[in-house]
């Protein structure tokens, strides 16, 4: 499975529908939050109300690389210089719009360190 790793600085805007960003070739791309939710729910046997708001996962602050991985195809990963930058630039704006990330727990959800 191919994963796109994009620096967090490439994010242009975050809306209720998704994230507009510039990829590594300079082309504007879109992460669709509804698609991410559908991908996540397809993996959950008995989804809760909170499961319906998850669109990606993030690693812990103890990791060498700070990132958020979105549950879209292909997966899009935004990397950040610090957890503070990730929280300010991505986690907080998304949560204000009602979207959340979980902690990555499976090796298939992790970005190579």
Secondary structure as GFF3:
##gff-version 3
##sequence-region A 1 113
A	DSSP	beta_strand	3	7	.	.	.	ID=ss1
A	DSSP	three_ten_helix	8	10	.	.	.	ID=ss2
A	DSSP	beta_strand	11	14	.	.	.	ID=ss3
A	DSSP	beta_strand	18	22	.	.	.	ID=ss4
A	DSSP	beta_strand	28	32	.	.	.	ID=ss5
A	DSSP	alpha_helix	33	41	.	.	.	ID=ss6
A	DSSP	three_ten_helix	51	53	.	.	.	ID=ss7
A	DSSP	beta_strand	54	58	.	.	.	ID=ss8
A	DSSP	beta_strand	66	70	.	.	.	ID=ss9
A	DSSP	beta_strand	75	80	.	.	.	ID=ss10
A	DSSP	alpha_helix	83	86	.	.	.	ID=ss11
A	DSSP	pi_helix	87	91	.	.	.	ID=ss12
A	DSSP	alpha_helix	92	96	.	.	.	ID=ss13
A	DSSP	beta_strand	100	103	.	.	.	ID=ss14
A	DSSP	three_ten_helix	107	109	.	.	.	ID=ss15
###
